Every structure is written in structure tokens, then in C-alpha cells.
Amino acid sequence: MINKKQLRNLVVRTLKKYDLHSDSAVELLLGTFAVESRSGTYLRQIPKGEFDIKKHALGLCQMEYATFSWLKLKYNGRIAPRQWQNSDFEDLEYNLELGILLARLRYLAVPRQLPRYGDIEGMASYWNQWYNANPRYGTDEEFITKYNKYCK
């Protein structure tokens, strides 16, 4: 697990760097990282079989290749092109800034406003609806539990 104060600071700095900062966005990303990778404990998804780069997730945000590729097409140079448009999917495993940026861009693509700052239940529901690719593998309650464990 990455030190929670250092991770929060990195998320804030990264979001400010790309003009994507809000207190709600910081909390939602920290909760996302808590539930997806246990705040950096796992930077590569642990599959039941052999790891397949096209099927399994990488990074703090545990993003899959299809989502990574979709975001590159969707934002096609409009946000920080030099910093991430030339990145490879595998970079998510070690490039923390890239993972933070892409997780934020994934939420930016959602047609609904972020939950208000401090509304952890709302953030859990938002994550589950808009980020969690398979609701069988994550619940609002799991988000809240891991947020409380890894982010507070």
C-alpha cells in the first residue's frame, strides 16, 4: 500500500497540473484506488489463469486495455497530449501520474456530476455504476469499507 498522505498529495498535484482538480474528484479517485488496487498494493490484476495484457487490468486504477484505448481515442490530444497520448497500456503499471489522470478522465466521460465532497456513499454508488466493469466483483459496501481503511 502506498502511504495514504503521499498518495493524496500526488492525486491533488496531478489533478491540479491538468486543471481537473476538485475535492470531490480527489476523494472519488482515492476511493477508486482503494477498492481497485488496495491503494497501490496490486499494480497488476491477479487473474485465475495466465495474465493477458488485453484482458487484465493494470495500475492504481486497475484499468483494462479496452478502457485505456477508448480514452485515448475520446480525448485524442485534447488533454495533456504529450504526457499520455504516446503512453503504452503497460505504462499504467508503474506510472502513477498516468493512472491518476486516466482514472479522472474515465470519470470525466460520465454524463453526471460527481457526488458532493464527503458523500462517500454517493461516491461508492457512482464508482459502482460508472467505473466498476463487473458489479459481481464490487459493491458499494466494499468501496466504503476500503475507503475507510485505506484513505482515512
DAKA-V66017 format. One record per backbone hydrogen bond with DSSP energy under -1.0 kcal/mol. NH is the residue of the N-H (numbers start at 1). CO is the residue of the C=O. If there is no record, write none. Layout:
nh=(NH/NH)
co=(CO/CO)
This chain:
nh=(2/7/8/9/10/11/12/13/14/15/16/17/18/19/20/26/27/28/29/30/31/32/33/34/35/36/37/39/41/42/45/55/56/58/59/62/63/68/69/70/71/72/73/74/75/76/78/84/85/87/91/92/93/94/95/96/99/100/101/102/103/104/105/106/107/108/109/110/119/120/123/124/125/126/127/128/129/130/131/132/137/138/143/144/145/146/147/148/149/150/151)
co=(39/3/4/5/6/7/8/9/10/11/12/13/14/16/15/22/23/24/25/26/27/28/29/30/31/32/33/33/37/37/57/52/52/63/43/59/58/64/65/66/67/68/69/70/71/72/75/80/81/84/88/89/90/91/91/94/95/96/97/98/99/100/101/102/103/104/105/107/116/118/119/120/121/122/123/124/125/126/127/127/134/135/139/140/141/142/143/144/145/146/147)
